[in-house]
Amino acid sequence: MTVEASFAPTADVDTYTDLAVILPCHDVESTLAVQLDRLVEERWTRPWCIVVVDNSSRDQTRAIAERYAGRGVRIVTASQRRGAGYARNAGAEATSAPALAFCDGDDVVAPGWVAAIGDALERHELVGGMVDTTLVNDAWIASSRSMAEDGQLGQFGEIPFAPSCNCGIRRDLFDRLDGFDEDFDGHEDVELSLRARALGVAVVAVPDAVIGYRLRSTVRELWRQGTVYGRGRPLLIIRAHELGLPAPSRVHGVRSWAWLVVHLPALRHRAGRYRWLWVAAFRVGVLRRAVELRRLYL
């Protein structure tokens, strides 16, 4: 009987690794330790490492990461600009691993996540895991925005995409795509998946790779994130057309506006209010971008 080796993460830059897990981080002192505690306990049958990318944090994010330096965590500084896409690219450049996995410092990987992503990348070029809002949020917040749907990836129109908070990509494909578009305004994970699709590479779902996704718990944070994502949607539609891919109609959001009217009574309840505000913020973001572009997007 042959027993496969089980590798903990290594922080030795001179040690070859088959997989690098990259965490872009900015001001996540309240959540990073929880994520790293879980990650350093992960095991895989091949050598792997964890790369924390400090993207100009002003709090104790870097100090917290440094506590794990002897437990398989490498720390990279990315301070030339702000942005998750830039930070992810900086993390990828800091390692020569032939496979890359991405998660975030404010979420929590479920047990077996590294093995699930690592094994999947031995068979596929681009993979995406499941995003579960019930693992790290209060029940009322989780009920306001459900994301996990029976092992299915999120889609932009007809095209599934790999969520940047839970995805993996082979190095050669990442290099062919020149990484994440650092200038893209939100949804840089969807944009990367569109460019991969244009090359003939489809995203493969990995149901066993689960991330506990932390939702924004204050109205201000929720609104800001929603408007940023909304502003990115028209740009995604434009990018899809440029790539010759199908995209939702520019007025596809009319149903969401109708939904907001129908669900006005939901504002009386906390969970319903958060769900309503998320949809409203997204649509406002779309309109703001439409004004900038001087084109109709709803």
C-alpha positions, -999 to +999 in steps of 0.1 A: +000+000+000+014+034-011+008+064+010+010+098-007+030+125+009+011+153+026+028+187+023+023+217+046+029+251+030+066+262+027+079+297+031+114+289+017+118+308-015+144+284-027+120+254-024+102+245-056+064+246-052+037+233-076+011+257-064+011+292-049-019+304-030-021+342-034-039+366-010-042+402-020-046+422+013-055+458+021-065+467+057-078+433+067-063+431+103-097+420+117-100+389+095-065+379+081-055+358+111-086+336+107-079+330+071-042+322+076-050+299+106-071+279+083-047+280+053-016+269+072-034+238+084-042+227+048-023+198+032-017+187-004+002+159-021+026+183-038+047+212-024+029+245-022+032+280-006+011+309+006+018+344-007+003+374+012+004+406-009+003+437+013-013+463-009-005+495+010-023+485+042-025+512+069-034+489+098-017+458+113-023+436+082+014+432+075+024+426+111-002+399+114+011+382+082+046+383+095+036+362+125+031+333+100+064+338+082+077+305+096+046+286+088+046+287+050+037+323+044+057+346+022+050+383+023+051+405-008+049+443-009+027+458-037+026+496-031+028+513-065-010+515-067-041+503-051-062+475-065-069+438-061-060+430-097-026+447-093-020+430-060-028+395-075-005+401-104+023+412-080+018+380-060+020+359-092+052+376-102+068+368-068+066+331-074+076+307-101+049+281-093+033+266-124-002+268-108-018+298-090-047+299-066-064+330-054-084+338-023-088+369-001-077+379+034-113+387+046-127+353+037-121+318+050-113+286+031-132+255+040-111+224+049-097+207+018-097+238-003-060+237-013-062+201-024-094+206-043-080+236-063-045+220-067-059+187-080-083+204-104-054+225-119-036+192-128-065+185-152-078+220-162-064+254-171-089+276-152-111+266-123-135+283-099-148+272-065-180+277-046-187+309-027-208+303+005-222+332+025-235+310+054-201+300+068-188+333+082-218+356+083-246+361+108-277+343+095-296+374+087-268+388+066-263+355+048-300+353+039-298+388+023-274+375-004-271+338-012-244+328-036-239+290-034-262+273-060-257+235-062-221+236-074-227+262-102-204+291-110-217+326-113-223+337-149-220+368-170-248+363-194-242+328-208-206+326-197-195+311-164-166+330-146-140+321-120-145+343-089-113+359-079-119+351-042-119+314-051-102+304-083-071+287-098-053+291-131-023+275-147+008+298-150+010+294-187-025+306-192-021+334-167+009+346-187-009+343-220-036+365-206-011+390-191-028+384-157-056+405-144-065+438-161-052+462-134-072+491-149-105+473-149-131+489-126-145+460-106-153+425-119-117+420-130-123+382-124-152+382-149-131+402-174-102+377-171-126+348-176-140+365-207-105+368-222-098+331-214-131+321-231-121+341-262-089+319-263-111+288-261-106+281-224-137+276-204-139+278-166-144+245-148-163+244-115-148+227-085-176+219-061-153+208-033-133+240-032-155+261-009-148+296+004-167+313+033-174+347+017-177+376+041-204+400+032-202+437+040-219+443+073-225+480+072-247+500+049-218+522+039-196+493+029-224+475+012-233+505-009-198+512-019-191+477-031-224+475-049-218+507-068-183+497-077-195+464-091-223+482-110-199+506-126-180+476-140-209+460-157-211+482-188-174+478-193-179+440-192-205+443-219-182+464-240-153+440-234-174+409-243-185+426-276-148+434-284-139+398-279-168+385-300-186+370-271-223+371-262-232+396-235-264+407-217-284+435-233-276+470-223-311+473-209-310+439-192-312+456-158-348+468-164-361+438-145-339+447-115-354+482-114-389+466-115-378+443-087-368+473-065-403+487-069-421+455-061-399+448-031-401+482-014-420+466+015-388+445+022-372+477+036-391+471+068-369+441+077-331+441+082-323+412+058-347+425+032-333+460+035-297+448+029-308+428-002-328+458-015-299+482-010-274+458-027-296+457-058-301+495-057-264+502-053-255+480-082-281+496-105-269+531-094-234+521-103-245+510-137-262+544-143-232+563-132-210+545-157-237+550-184-236+587-178-198+587-182-200+567-214-230+586-227-247+554-236-279+538-223-272+511-198-297+500-172 
